Amino acid sequence: MLREDNPVSQFPPVPLLLGILVACLVSVGLVWMVGQQSIVALAYGGALVAILLTLLLMARLRGAPVEELAFQADWSVTSAAMENRRRGVAIIDRANRLVCANSTYVDWFDGETAPYDLPFDEPSREAIMDAARDAWRDGKAKADELQLSGSEAQYRLHVDRSGRGESYLVWRFAEIREERSYDGLAERLSGRLGDVISRAGLELALVAPDGIVLTTTPGLAERATGNREKSLAGHEFVQLLRSDDRDRIFFAREGQQGSPQTLVHVPLDTPANARLSDADQAPSLMLLIDSTVGIGGGWEGSGKAAIPQLEALLSALPLGLALTDRDGRFLFANKAFLRAVERKEQGLPQFPSDLVVQDDKAAMADTVRRFAKGATASGDMAVRLSNDKEEPVSIGLAGIRGLGDAAVLLSISDSSEEKRLRRQVAQATKMQAVGQLAGGVAHDFNNVLTAIIGYCDLMLLRHTPGDSDYDDIQQIKANSNRAASLTRQLLAFSRQQTLRPVVLQLPDVVSEVSQLLKRLMGEKIEFSVRHDRELGSVRADPQQLEQVIINLAVNARDAMQANALERGKQDWKGRLTLATRRVSARDVRKMGIDIMPADDYTVLIVQDTGGGIPPEHLNKIFEPFFTTKEQGKGTGLGLSTVYGIVKQSNGFIFADNVQGPDGTPIGARFTMYLPVHKGELPASMRGEAAEEAKATEWSAGGNLLLVEDEDMVRAVAERALARAGYTVTTATDGEEGLAEVANGSTEFDLIVSDVVMPAMDGPAMARAIRKVKPDIPILFMSGYAEEQLRNEIDIDNMHFIPKPFSVQQINAKVAEVLGEQRD
């Protein structure tokens, strides 16, 4: 707020005020003399006083806008205050507009763009939206591993709610860098850390693979050249040292007049599985230990006196380093070493061999003893740590002399980030392979089920209810249909299932499964349904939507039961709520979810009181084979199937936690968005009388060409179509089917063909046939998704029937196609 140094400066000067007062008195006196009436004179004087007070008040108020300027935000000052070369900082207001950003944010993201509009990939954009919602609600949020599209750069995000009225979000982006052990080491050695190390009698040099010095501690430069400020970068390291006939090492400038040095070579970033070209690019750390270090007690027999000086050095370095005595017992290890061997919580064991698996213990112990008792040398060995038996690591060893008793220096690079990235790539590759395998298995299994179901239908034609075999055949068919539902679940997991979408109202689907859900929930769970008004219709597969609702409800029931057992409550009550809502395009824009197009949606919300989802699991909840249930009680495919069905229906699904009054999660909430159908509604949904259904039976017969490489499927389909009155010609592959058409001996009305066949597949055969018979319709049979098939095959007058199918289904589909051709 601006300070007012002269409060009276807003009023007229004192002489002017006195003059105005005298004039007012004179005018009042004249009025009294003329009118000889005191009341008139007093009224006139009061009016003058009121006018003067009004003028003074207006002069006072004229300064108010100056004060208000102090409350206006000066974003240029804010931008200067938040400059940070390692953090990209941006501020947005309630309308999601970028009001301020520092230069790092602008450089990283190529301009002043709001965080919602930055070119991150889809999972990262979803994580950004979740963080924004959490920050507006909770005051702060964060997101990790945000991947920028078209770039290898990854970022970490922290969001805080701030400002007067908490009406702004402060976004802080930090770039995630895979640090090497020697990143930043050059600056530290040449700075204050180097001074501390030099005063301790130790000198360090960072040397390139070709032996050229990159940087040194200031003390090493002084002893090598006599000038502490001189840089040794570009010099050959070996030219700085000399050795005598007893292999003692001295500085070349000091010669044997100086004190002997112990040289320890520490290789950097050379893991056991590194390629030679990678290892050649890593520099080395050369440690020179003066022989005078530790004089006045030496190591006191057990090597304890010189340890504090080495601890100060080792603790400050980012490379994992540890020191053992000549018997192989650990004396010290820095934090980087404990982090690299994953022993930060357990602490350091007694011997280095305790860190490795049983097979490597003997080799590790022998190597440490050899370096402790032998000549000064260095090397490395590949071992497997007991905490991570799959990935071998490289541990560097170097014998130390000149500190009294012999010792061994162990070094290891912290590769935890590299391991994490490798696991992510392996997991993604595995999921892709499992998805392809699931689709292939389901396709082949559908052929077997087609034959089983078809033969059951043919046998049922010869048996009537009451026969001894009728019930057995019905049981075989029922189990086959159950197996078919399992294959549909596999195809849903791999997102290759065939959907049969229709235009429907979401409350109708909820109503269909409500009675089943009440039985599934049991007596301890209160089940309630709420519907919004004027919901838009959606286009989806009703059976698949029922599966989505049942899966979400069963997961909620299990979560509430597990939460009650965990809290030790025997007499517990839960609540499951299903609600539908109408969300307009304007509401979607306000939500700021970039992955969702701004459109009208019908929303289904499934909410429980099961204690919520742990925050660390929220980002993994839809991953295949991920489950929080006990082993043997969950496959991890339920929510993955739900996600696949929703995505195939062009919808979106999100999971979050419902917060209680104290801010702790009290339950989980799954929100499914399905776009409102904008096309013409069916007659039944418009309230008009539905047209009389067309007959599915085609009585005119016809010549059919059946092309199928599976003998059992071909036999069932041939018998089914022949019993329906069709003349069926069969072929075992695409080449044979093409030959039947090309010969011209029979005019076929329809070609019924499998898609995947040896030699020539169905689509290739169809394209070749269309060159000869351009108008002939083609009906494809396949266990893959119809949508995927149509995207890959661009053929006119193409029809589709999914496997497995029954005798009635294939007859009805053939009749439908022939009926369309004759209309």
LUMFIZA-655462 format. One record per residue (C-alpha): x negated, y negated, z negated; residue in one letter. Coordinates in steps of 0.25 Angstrom, whole numbers, padded with zeros to 4 digits, always signed. Last residue first. Layout:
<recs>
XYZa ...
</recs>
This chain:
<recs>
+0138+0224+0206d +0131+0236+0212r +0117+0233+0207q +0123+0229+0193e +0130+0242+0192g +0117+0250+0196l +0110+0243+0185v +0121+0245+0174e +0123+0260+0178a +0108+0262+0177v +0108+0256+0163k +0120+0264+0159a +0114+0277+0163n +0101+0273+0156i +0108+0270+0143q +0118+0282+0143q +0106+0292+0145v +0099+0285+0133s +0087+0275+0134f +0073+0275+0128p +0068+0267+0135k +0073+0253+0140p +0081+0251+0152i +0078+0240+0162f +0082+0234+0175h +0075+0227+0187m +0082+0220+0198n +0070+0211+0201d +0056+0216+0197i +0046+0207+0189d +0040+0218+0180i +0031+0214+0168e +0041+0204+0162n +0053+0213+0164r +0046+0225+0158l +0042+0216+0145q +0056+0212+0144e +0061+0226+0146e +0053+0231+0134a +0045+0244+0136y +0051+0258+0135g +0055+0258+0150s +0065+0261+0160m +0066+0252+0173f +0079+0251+0181l +0076+0246+0195i +0086+0241+0205p +0084+0243+0220i +0084+0230+0228d +0070+0229+0234p +0070+0243+0239k +0056+0245+0246v +0048+0234+0240k +0057+0236+0227r +0051+0250+0226i +0037+0245+0225a +0041+0235+0214r +0048+0246+0207a +0037+0256+0207m +0027+0246+0201a +0037+0243+0190p +0040+0257+0187g +0025+0262+0186d +0017+0268+0197m +0006+0278+0193a +0012+0282+0179p +0025+0276+0174m +0029+0264+0165v +0042+0258+0170v +0052+0269+0171d +0061+0268+0183s +0076+0269+0186v +0078+0265+0201i +0092+0261+0205l +0101+0263+0218d +0091+0272+0225f +0092+0275+0240e +0086+0289+0242t +0077+0294+0253s +0070+0281+0254g +0057+0286+0253n +0052+0273+0246a +0062+0275+0234v +0057+0289+0231e +0042+0285+0233a +0043+0273+0223l +0049+0283+0213g +0037+0293+0215e +0027+0281+0214e +0034+0276+0201g +0034+0289+0193d +0041+0302+0191t +0053+0299+0201a +0067+0304+0199t +0079+0302+0208t +0093+0301+0201v +0107+0301+0208t +0116+0295+0197y +0128+0301+0191g +0126+0298+0177a +0121+0312+0174r +0110+0309+0184a +0106+0297+0177l +0105+0304+0163a +0098+0316+0170r +0088+0307+0177e +0085+0299+0164a +0083+0311+0156v +0073+0317+0166a +0065+0304+0168r +0064+0302+0154v +0059+0316+0152m +0049+0316+0164d +0043+0303+0160e +0038+0296+0173d +0051+0290+0176e +0057+0285+0190v +0072+0287+0192l +0078+0283+0205l +0093+0282+0205l +0103+0284+0216n +0117+0280+0212g +0130+0283+0204g +0143+0274+0206a +0148+0277+0192s +0140+0266+0185w +0143+0267+0170e +0140+0254+0162t +0154+0248+0164a +0154+0233+0163k +0159+0228+0150a +0171+0220+0150e +0168+0205+0149e +0167+0200+0135a +0179+0190+0132a +0173+0177+0128e +0168+0173+0115g +0155+0167+0120r +0147+0178+0113m +0155+0189+0121s +0153+0182+0134a +0138+0182+0132p +0132+0169+0130l +0125+0161+0141e +0110+0158+0138g +0104+0150+0127k +0102+0161+0117h +0097+0155+0104v +0082+0158+0101p +0080+0169+0090l +0072+0164+0077y +0070+0174+0066m +0066+0169+0052t +0061+0179+0042f +0061+0175+0028r +0053+0181+0016a +0057+0179+0001g +0054+0172-0012i +0041+0166-0008p +0035+0157-0019t +0037+0142-0019g +0044+0140-0032d +0058+0138-0027p +0056+0151-0018g +0050+0151-0004q +0055+0159+0007v +0044+0166+0015n +0041+0166+0030d +0043+0174+0042a +0045+0170+0056f +0053+0176+0068i +0054+0170+0083f +0063+0174+0094g +0061+0177+0109n +0068+0191+0107s +0055+0198+0109q +0049+0189+0098k +0060+0193+0088v +0059+0208+0092i +0044+0208+0090g +0044+0201+0077y +0054+0211+0071v +0046+0222+0076t +0034+0216+0069s +0042+0214+0057l +0045+0229+0056g +0032+0235+0061l +0024+0234+0048g +0026+0249+0046t +0032+0247+0032g +0033+0256+0020k +0021+0266+0022g +0011+0256+0015q +0019+0246+0007e +0025+0234+0014k +0018+0222+0018t +0018+0226+0032t +0010+0223+0045f +0011+0233+0055f +0014+0223+0066p +0012+0209+0062e +0025+0201+0059f +0022+0198+0044i +0007+0195+0047k +0008+0179+0046n +0017+0180+0033l +0008+0191+0027h -0002+0181+0020e +0010+0173+0014p +0016+0185+0007p +0030+0187+0013i +0042+0184+0004g +0047+0188-0010g +0058+0197-0005g +0069+0188-0005t +0073+0189+0009d +0076+0181+0022q +0080+0185+0036v +0083+0172+0044i +0089+0174+0059l +0088+0161+0067v +0095+0157+0080t +0086+0148+0088y +0088+0136+0096d +0075+0132+0103d +0062+0124+0101a +0052+0135+0105p +0046+0143+0093m +0031+0144+0092i +0030+0130+0089d +0038+0131+0076i +0040+0116+0072g +0052+0119+0063m +0058+0105+0068k +0057+0110+0082r +0064+0123+0079v +0075+0115+0072d +0077+0106+0084r +0078+0119+0093a +0090+0123+0084s +0090+0134+0073v +0103+0142+0070r +0102+0151+0058r +0104+0165+0054t +0102+0171+0040a +0099+0184+0034l +0097+0184+0019t +0091+0196+0011l +0092+0194-0004r +0085+0203-0015g +0089+0207-0029k +0081+0214-0039w +0083+0223-0051d +0070+0231-0050q +0061+0219-0050k +0046+0223-0052g +0041+0211-0044r +0035+0220-0034e +0047+0229-0033l +0056+0217-0030a +0047+0211-0019n +0046+0225-0013a +0061+0226-0012q +0063+0212-0007m +0052+0215+0004a +0059+0228+0008d +0072+0221+0010r +0066+0210+0018a +0059+0220+0027n +0072+0227+0029v +0079+0214+0032a +0068+0210+0042l +0069+0223+0049n +0084+0224+0049i +0085+0210+0056i +0074+0213+0066v +0081+0226+0070q +0094+0219+0071e +0088+0209+0081l +0083+0221+0089q +0097+0227+0090q +0102+0213+0094p +0092+0211+0105d +0091+0196+0107a +0098+0184+0113r +0102+0174+0103v +0115+0167+0100s +0115+0153+0093g +0120+0152+0079l +0131+0142+0077e +0132+0144+0062r +0121+0150+0053d +0122+0164+0048h +0120+0169+0033r +0118+0184+0030v +0116+0189+0016s +0110+0202+0010f +0107+0203-0005e +0097+0214-0008i +0098+0223-0020k +0110+0232-0014e +0103+0237-0002g +0096+0229+0010m +0097+0240+0020l +0112+0242+0018r +0115+0226+0019k +0106+0226+0031l +0114+0237+0038l +0127+0229+0036q +0120+0216+0041s +0114+0222+0054v +0126+0219+0063e +0128+0205+0056s +0114+0201+0059v +0116+0204+0073v +0129+0196+0074d +0122+0185+0067p +0112+0183+0078l +0122+0181+0089q +0119+0188+0102l +0114+0187+0116v +0108+0200+0120v +0094+0205+0120p +0091+0220+0123r +0076+0220+0119l +0066+0231+0125t +0054+0232+0116q +0040+0228+0120q +0037+0219+0108r +0026+0229+0103s +0033+0230+0089f +0047+0230+0096a +0042+0241+0105l +0038+0249+0093l +0052+0246+0087q +0059+0250+0100r +0051+0263+0099t +0057+0265+0085l +0071+0263+0090s +0069+0273+0100a +0065+0283+0089a +0078+0280+0082r +0085+0283+0096n +0078+0296+0097s +0082+0299+0083n +0097+0297+0087a +0095+0305+0100k +0090+0317+0092i +0101+0315+0082q +0112+0315+0093q +0106+0327+0099i +0107+0335+0086d +0121+0330+0084d +0125+0335+0097y +0118+0349+0096d +0129+0356+0088s +0140+0350+0097d +0150+0342+0089g +0148+0329+0097p +0147+0333+0112t +0135+0339+0119h +0131+0339+0134r +0130+0324+0135l +0123+0323+0122l +0112+0331+0128m +0110+0321+0139l +0109+0310+0128d +0099+0318+0120c +0091+0320+0133y +0091+0305+0135g +0087+0301+0121i +0075+0311+0121i +0071+0306+0135a +0072+0292+0132t +0065+0294+0118l +0053+0300+0125v +0052+0288+0135n +0053+0279+0123n +0041+0285+0117f +0032+0281+0128d +0037+0267+0128h +0036+0266+0113a +0022+0272+0112v +0018+0261+0123g +0024+0250+0116g +0018+0254+0102a +0004+0256+0108l +0004+0242+0115q +0009+0236+0101g -0002+0244+0094v -0013+0239+0103a -0008+0225+0102q -0008+0226+0087m -0022+0233+0087k -0028+0222+0095t -0022+0211+0086a -0027+0219+0073q -0041+0220+0079a -0041+0205+0083v -0037+0202+0069q -0047+0211+0063r -0058+0205+0071r -0054+0191+0066l -0054+0196+0052r -0068+0202+0053k -0074+0190+0060e -0068+0181+0048e -0074+0191+0038s -0088+0191+0045s -0096+0185+0033d -0110+0188+0037s -0119+0196+0029i -0133+0194+0022s -0141+0202+0012l -0154+0197+0006l -0162+0208-0001v -0172+0206-0012a -0186+0207-0017a -0191+0202-0030d -0198+0189-0031g -0191+0180-0021l -0202+0181-0010g -0195+0192-0003r -0181+0194+0003i -0177+0206+0011g -0166+0203+0021a -0153+0211+0024l -0142+0207+0034g -0128+0214+0032i -0120+0217+0045s -0106+0221+0044v -0098+0233+0048p -0083+0232+0050e -0074+0244+0046e -0078+0246+0031k -0074+0232+0026d -0074+0231+0011n -0085+0242+0010s -0094+0234+0020l -0099+0241+0032r -0114+0240+0035v -0123+0235+0047a -0137+0231+0043m -0146+0219+0044d -0160+0215+0043g -0171+0208+0036s -0185+0210+0032a -0195+0207+0020t -0202+0220+0018a -0196+0231+0010g -0190+0233-0004k -0177+0224-0003a -0175+0227+0012f -0176+0242+0010r -0167+0241-0003r -0156+0234+0005v -0157+0243+0016t -0156+0255+0008d -0143+0250+0000a -0136+0247+0013m -0139+0260+0020a -0134+0268+0007a -0121+0260+0006k -0118+0260+0021d -0109+0273+0021d -0102+0269+0008q -0097+0256+0013v -0104+0243+0010v -0104+0232-0001l -0109+0242-0012d -0122+0244-0004s -0125+0229-0006p -0127+0233-0021f -0121+0227-0034q -0108+0222-0028p -0104+0208-0026l -0091+0202-0029g -0077+0209-0028q -0070+0196-0023e -0080+0191-0013k -0084+0205-0009r -0079+0205+0006e -0093+0208+0011v -0093+0194+0019a -0087+0187+0007r -0097+0192-0003l -0108+0188+0007f -0102+0174+0009a -0101+0172-0006k -0116+0174-0009n -0122+0187-0014a -0132+0188-0025f -0140+0199-0032l -0135+0211-0026f -0143+0224-0030r -0151+0230-0019g -0163+0234-0028d -0172+0223-0022r -0162+0213-0026d -0150+0209-0017t -0146+0195-0011l -0133+0192-0004a -0130+0183+0008l -0117+0181+0016g -0120+0169+0025l -0113+0156+0022p -0125+0151+0014l -0123+0143+0001a -0122+0155-0008s -0135+0161-0002l -0144+0149-0005l -0139+0146-0020a -0139+0161-0022e -0154+0161-0018l -0158+0151-0028q -0150+0158-0039p -0156+0171-0035i -0171+0168-0038a -0171+0171-0053a -0163+0184-0052k -0172+0193-0044g -0172+0205-0053s -0187+0204-0058g -0186+0190-0062e -0183+0186-0048w -0195+0176-0048g -0197+0170-0062g -0204+0157-0059g -0205+0158-0044i -0191+0161-0038g -0193+0154-0025v -0208+0152-0023t -0209+0162-0012s -0200+0153-0003d -0188+0159+0003i -0186+0157+0018l -0172+0161+0023l -0170+0162+0038m -0155+0162+0042l -0153+0168+0056s -0145+0163+0068p -0134+0170+0075a -0134+0170+0090q -0141+0183+0091d -0131+0191+0083a -0120+0187+0093d -0128+0192+0105s -0131+0205+0098l -0117+0208+0096r -0112+0208+0081a -0107+0221+0075n -0117+0221+0064a -0115+0207+0060p -0126+0197+0063t -0121+0183+0058d -0134+0178+0052l -0147+0185+0050p -0154+0182+0037v -0169+0182+0038h -0176+0180+0025v -0190+0174+0025l -0198+0174+0012t -0208+0162+0011q -0222+0160+0006p -0226+0147+0000s -0234+0137+0007g -0249+0137+0009q -0248+0149+0018q -0243+0140+0029g -0235+0128+0025e -0231+0123+0039r -0228+0138+0044a -0219+0141+0032f -0224+0154+0026f -0220+0168+0027i -0229+0180+0020r -0232+0191+0029d -0245+0194+0022r -0253+0189+0033d -0246+0176+0033d -0233+0171+0039s -0229+0158+0045r -0216+0151+0046l -0209+0139+0054l -0213+0145+0068q -0204+0157+0064v -0192+0148+0064f -0193+0142+0078e -0190+0128+0078h -0177+0122+0084g -0171+0117+0071a -0182+0114+0061l -0176+0100+0058s -0185+0091+0050k -0180+0084+0038e -0188+0091+0028r -0201+0088+0035n -0213+0097+0032g -0211+0106+0044t -0208+0120+0039a -0207+0117+0024r -0199+0104+0026e -0190+0111+0037a -0188+0123+0027l -0184+0114+0016g -0173+0107+0024p -0166+0120+0027t -0167+0125+0041t -0159+0124+0054t -0158+0131+0068l -0172+0137+0068v -0175+0144+0081i -0178+0159+0079g -0170+0164+0092d -0159+0169+0083p -0157+0155+0077a -0163+0152+0064v -0156+0145+0052l -0167+0142+0042a -0167+0143+0026l -0177+0139+0016e -0177+0143+0001l -0185+0137-0010g -0173+0132-0018a -0175+0118-0014r -0174+0123+0001s -0160+0129-0002i -0155+0117-0008v -0160+0108+0003d -0153+0118+0013g -0140+0117+0006l -0141+0101+0007r -0142+0102+0022g -0150+0109+0033s -0146+0123+0028l -0132+0119+0027r -0130+0113+0041e -0137+0125+0047a -0128+0135+0039l -0115+0129+0045g -0111+0142+0052d -0122+0152+0048y -0113+0163+0044s -0103+0161+0055r -0090+0155+0053e -0078+0159+0061e -0071+0146+0062r -0057+0143+0058i -0054+0128+0061e -0046+0121+0050a -0033+0114+0053f -0027+0105+0042r -0012+0100+0044w -0007+0090+0035v +0009+0090+0035l +0016+0077+0033y +0029+0073+0026s +0025+0076+0011e +0033+0065+0007g +0021+0056+0008r +0011+0065+0014g +0007+0080+0014s +0011+0094+0017r -0002+0102+0020d -0005+0112+0031v -0018+0120+0032h -0022+0127+0045l -0033+0136+0049r -0038+0136+0063y -0043+0145+0074q -0051+0142+0087a -0052+0152+0097e -0045+0144+0107s -0034+0145+0118g -0023+0144+0107s -0028+0139+0093l -0027+0150+0083q -0023+0147+0069l -0030+0157+0059e -0024+0152+0046d -0012+0144+0042a -0009+0135+0030k +0002+0129+0022a +0005+0117+0013k +0016+0109+0007g +0026+0121+0005d +0037+0118+0015r +0031+0108+0025w +0018+0116+0024a +0025+0130+0025d +0032+0125+0038r +0019+0119+0044a +0011+0132+0040a +0022+0141+0047d +0021+0132+0060m +0006+0133+0060i +0007+0149+0058a +0016+0149+0070e +0007+0141+0078r -0004+0150+0075s +0004+0163+0079p +0007+0156+0092e -0007+0151+0096d -0011+0137+0092f -0010+0125+0102p -0007+0114+0092l +0008+0109+0093d +0012+0112+0078y -0001+0106+0073p +0003+0092+0080a -0006+0088+0091t -0016+0077+0091e -0026+0082+0101g -0035+0093+0105d -0033+0103+0094f -0046+0103+0087w -0050+0089+0091d -0037+0083+0086v -0037+0091+0073y -0052+0087+0071t -0049+0072+0074s -0039+0071+0062n -0024+0072+0064a -0012+0062+0061c +0003+0061+0063v +0006+0074+0071l +0021+0076+0071r +0028+0087+0065n +0040+0079+0062a +0037+0080+0047r +0023+0074+0049d +0010+0080+0054i -0004+0078+0049i -0016+0084+0056a -0030+0089+0051v -0040+0097+0059g -0051+0101+0049r -0066+0103+0051r -0069+0089+0056r -0061+0082+0046n -0054+0069+0047e -0043+0068+0037m -0045+0054+0032a -0047+0048+0046a -0033+0054+0051s -0027+0048+0038t -0032+0034+0041v -0027+0035+0055s -0014+0040+0050w -0011+0027+0042d +0002+0030+0035a +0011+0018+0033q +0014+0015+0018f +0004+0003+0018a +0012-0003+0029l +0024-0004+0020e +0017-0014+0012e +0015-0024+0024v +0030-0021+0027p +0034-0027+0014a +0027-0041+0015g +0039-0048+0022r +0048-0043+0009l +0042-0054+0001r +0044-0065+0011a +0058-0060+0013m +0060-0061-0003l +0055-0075-0003l +0065-0080+0008l +0076-0073+0001t +0072-0080-0013l +0072-0094-0005l +0086-0091+0001i +0092-0087-0013a +0086-0100-0020v +0092-0109-0009l +0105-0103-0011a +0104-0105-0026g +0101-0120-0024g +0113-0122-0015y +0122-0115-0025a +0116-0124-0036l +0119-0137-0028a +0133-0132-0025v +0136-0130-0040i +0130-0143-0044s +0139-0151-0036q +0136-0166-0033q +0136-0163-0018g +0125-0172-0013v +0117-0173-0025m +0118-0158-0028w +0114-0154-0014v +0102-0163-0015l +0097-0157-0027g +0098-0143-0021v +0090-0148-0009s +0079-0154-0019v +0079-0141-0027l +0077-0133-0014c +0066-0142-0009a +0058-0141-0022v +0059-0126-0022l +0054-0125-0007i +0042-0134-0010g +0039-0126-0023l +0039-0113-0014l +0030-0120-0004l +0020-0124-0014p +0020-0109-0020v +0017-0103-0006p +0028-0094+0000p +0028-0079-0005f +0022-0066+0001q +0008-0071-0004s +0013-0070-0018v +0009-0056-0020p -0006-0059-0015n -0014-0046-0015d -0003-0037-0010e -0009-0022-0008r -0005-0014+0003l +0000+0000+0000m 
</recs>
